[in-house]
């Protein structure tokens, strides 16, 4: 299969999270890699969650390796299908130069490019001439708690010296920096009463609304970073109350903070604590408000000293100089989401991580998600040039 056919096949294998998860697609990828196996190729699995396994394939250099290993990393799961589709989400329909399907841009096309890049190296590069190891890692759970990449780190599949690229959709750009991700769940305990006598109770929903309003206002006043942008907050889930005629005594909200310098998690905690004090002052001192931190990921800033970033820029620029195609202008910017490489960068203090892959993040997670065929071909061309540059 070429990269287009492989993208279609991967889309046809559902790997929704939550849903059927990655078991079938991991088996397909493993079988594909087994078909490429030589004496120099090593295939490793590592269970992360109840039969859900990370997969890694390694091509060892033939002699002594003195250069940092090159690692491509892709997640195998997708978000759920959702509503409002016109195209069939797992039919991999090709139309007008696009391939439609859940995960087409995030990131079945990236998976296909990574697989075809590994296949290219196995078939075209003499391992005895390689100056560094080459790995491709396929992770689970990226669309949830990112336990897959955390297990890959724990298994020492990557290190602080590895050159690591994920193939997330990056809109033709090299994307390096990431906002931090800080998740908090806020709980309000009030007091029930009849709706005709609200003064006898403490309205948990009203307290929650006051807290949300305070947090949103404070976040909007935080300074922005010239590279990453502004710190934001999303109130993703909330619930409270029993009936229209009962003063509610329980409510909660989840808060997803995306942190940009100079804001850190302790700054957010200060805002939340002040929001609680404000609710007690304005509504009732007897209300009980607590919170739980459910996720904490540090922001990642671009490092201009990254040898890997400079190698990727030089690779793309060399293609542009030959082809005069603006799709190959090496623009470096930030990634608005949080990726497997962001976890590696923040946890291992690895400055040689980046994202570069086919598709557009603006289409990810949406109905009628698609990837342009020419985008897959562009990325495959870039990664072939990159492995020739870095492995030989």
Secondary structure, 3 states (H helix, E strand, C coil): CCHHHHHHHHHHCCCECCCCCCHHHHHHHHHHHHCCCCCCEEEEEEEEECCEEEEEEEECCCCCCCCCCEEEEEECCECCCCCCCCCCCCCCCEECCEEECCCHHHHHHHHHHHHHHHHHHHHHCCHHHCCCCEEEEEECCCCCCCHHHHHHHHCCCCCCCCEEEECCCCCCCEEEEECEEEEEEEEEECECEEHHHHHHCECHHHHHHHHHHHHHHHHHCCCCECCCECCEEEEEEEEECCCCCEECCEEEEEEEEEECCCCCHHHHHHHHHHHHHHHHHHCCCCCEEEEEEEEEECCECCCCCCHHHHHHHHHHHHHHHHHCCHHHCCCEEEECCCCHHHHHHHHHCCCCEEECCCCCHHHCCCCCCEEEHHHHHHHHHHHHHHHHHHHC
